[in-house]
Amino acid sequence: MKTSMKKTAASLTGSLALSVFSMAIASPVWSACTYTVTNNWGSGFTAEIKVTNNTNQTVNNWSVSWQEANASVTNAWNATLSGANPYTATGLSWNATLAPNASASFGFQANGTAGAPKVNGSLCGVATTSSAPSSVAQSSVVSSVSSSIASSSSSRAASSTATTSTLVIQEEQTGFCRVDGIATENTNSGYTGNGYTNSNNVQGAAIVWAVNAATSSRHTLTFRFANGGTSNRNGSLLINGGSNGNYTLQLPATGSWTNWQSASIEIDLVQGNNLLQLTALTADGLANIDSLTIVGGTTSAGVCATNASSSSSVKSSSSATTSSVASSIGSARMLTLDGNPAASWLTKSRTKWNASRADIVASYQQSNGGWPKNLDYNTVGSGSGGNESGTIDNGATITEMVYLAEVYKNGNNTKYRDAVRRAANFLVSSQYSTGALPQFYPLKGGYSDHATFNDNGMAYALTVLDFAANKRAPFDTDVFSDADRARFKTAVTKGTDFILKAQWKQNGVLTAWCAQHGATDYLPKKARAYELESLSGSESVGVLAFLMTQPQTVDIERAVRAGVAWFNSPRTYLEGYTYDSSLAATNPIVPKAGSKMWYRFYDLNTNRGFFSDRDGSKFYDITQMSLERRTGYSWGGSYGTSIISFAQKVGYL
């Protein structure tokens, strides 16, 4: 008998086709089979199968085949899953070899009712639950395989069992942070839970999860996915922004969008909170992701709003990042302002005019605290104030406010301080209860009463108030009181809330903003006859830039990443073209190698760039519109370049 068993062991060592469990059924002394239900929610469950090599020889490349009576397996971890009831699990590189008395475990998720599985036609054991003591659960299962080895197997199991945690995160559950695309879609069948996550079909589209690990240790991630395309849709997997790992996840074609398969990868999690970001490496985007399963040491759903960890190793690497990219405020990180288009505009505004022109600038301030627009203070004479509506159009009021704050900072003349205070009060007073800022105040009626992102009005006004609220230069003086700064913070919060609610969705996917939105209904609005309801390739840059000055909460980061993905999509820009206004009399859209051009306006539903005339007619060929409008308006430009560059700098692309 011993000779016979040694031959069998030798055959197993050299063959991938044989199964450890087939030996267990034929000769129970060779291995012990344990089956434990680790989580059961009625309509589905997760379970673990463990095999122990009871021989005195090493077993290489083990495989297990089993059949479920009343369930269908959806994905597995710590093993490669194949087949469809019967299923086959094969070991991974790190657990494929079993030394004498060593064990290997793998887990799986299934829809249906948990029960005792059949391994090569024989029962592995009675299904147990993780709520029972592990020693009782395992010994009862082992005894059903062979009573002759129950005692020794159960004692080995009790002494060698390590704590293993299984965490399953599905779309829009705790631990699911965001996606550049549709968080929950259910068009294609075969998914688990409420649906699956469908990211945008563009390189750089990302999905982010948060996982909290009790200790720093090795874990296996298993992604259940479907790829109905014809090529791989692989992703880059960053752990904590790459500080704790940078991996490539293979997501091959599965034949159809209803054919779900599993892809597993071994990664290291650090103790504390971990952010896992899967980013598309191809222009087709990622595969559809149904669920993420994490197996290893004890884990739980993490916190999405921060990538900080309690691990000292992460703290040291994050602190290096803080100085150049991001810092942490509360539970949400702050991005650097260096290179942010909104912050760059504000910096330039500090010295917009020579300091000697300060009296001229102040003389045009209206009684309500605002300024009229389009004044060249380098050439005009002194003004006499007035009672006209002030405006934030074309940078009016906010540019003067920043400039005079700089003059006051350098000279302490209180008349400039008072002018800055009146300007700030003008901005706060003009704000709707929804957070919207109109183009003119007091209101004049018509389209100017809408929330105006036109020419970056609202976005840059909120940026100015935010700098003032946080005492950033040039407002780092006694120009405002603590009570003033508290008012500004409230105004910025309200304005941010409006922006998030106004972001336009195409088929459930967040995109960009119109140049004007209804102050109370948040919807895109037309302005002049040739400024139709649309997505703005110009103004959306300023909106994103402002949002990137704010603490990157889950909602803000989701909005920013979606907006950046919209700009970065080949469906949005023209590759190899530029907009040359000097050629507007013929066709200003001309080829230029290495350039990208974005349209000023895009159709809200089709994302198609268009042009429009004074009678409101829409054109998709700029040469077909009137010469007057073609030469009298800017219809395109390199708008997205600055925000894409900044997004790359802060790790959003």
Buried (B, 14 or more C-beta within 10 A) or exposed (E): EEEEBEEBBEEBBEEEEBBBBBBBBEBBBBBBBBBBBBBBEEEBBBBBBBBBBBBEBBBBBBBBBBBBBEBBBBBBBBBBBBEEEBBBBBBBEEBBBBEEEBBBBBBBBBBBBBBBBBBBEBBBBEBBBBEEEBBEBBBBBBBBBBEEBBEBBBEBBBEEBEEBBBBBBBBBEEBBBBBBBBBBBEEBEBBBBEBBBBBBBBBBBBBBBBBBBBBBBEBBBBBBBBBBBEEBBBBBBBBBBBBBBEBEBEBBBBEEBBBBBBBBBBBBBBBBBBBBBBBBBBEBBBBBBBBBBBBBBEBBBBBBBBBBBEBEBBEEBBEEBEEEBBEBEEEBBBBBBEBBBBBBBBBEBBEBBEEEBBEBBBBBBBEBBBBBBEBEBEEEEEBEEBEBBBBBBBBBBBBBBBBBBBBBBEEEBEEBBBBBBBBBBBBBBBBBEBBBBBBBBEBBEEBBBBBBBBBBBBBBBBBBBBBBBBEBBBBEBEBBEEEBBEBBBBBBBBBBEBBBBBBBEBEEBBBBBBBBBBBEEBBBBBBEEBBBBBBBBBBBBBBBBBBBBBBBBBBBBBBBBBBBBBBBBEEBBBEEBBBBBEEBEEEBBBEBEEBBBBBBBBBBEEBEBBBBBBEEBBBEEBEEBBEEBBBEBEBBBBBBBBBBEBBBBBBBB
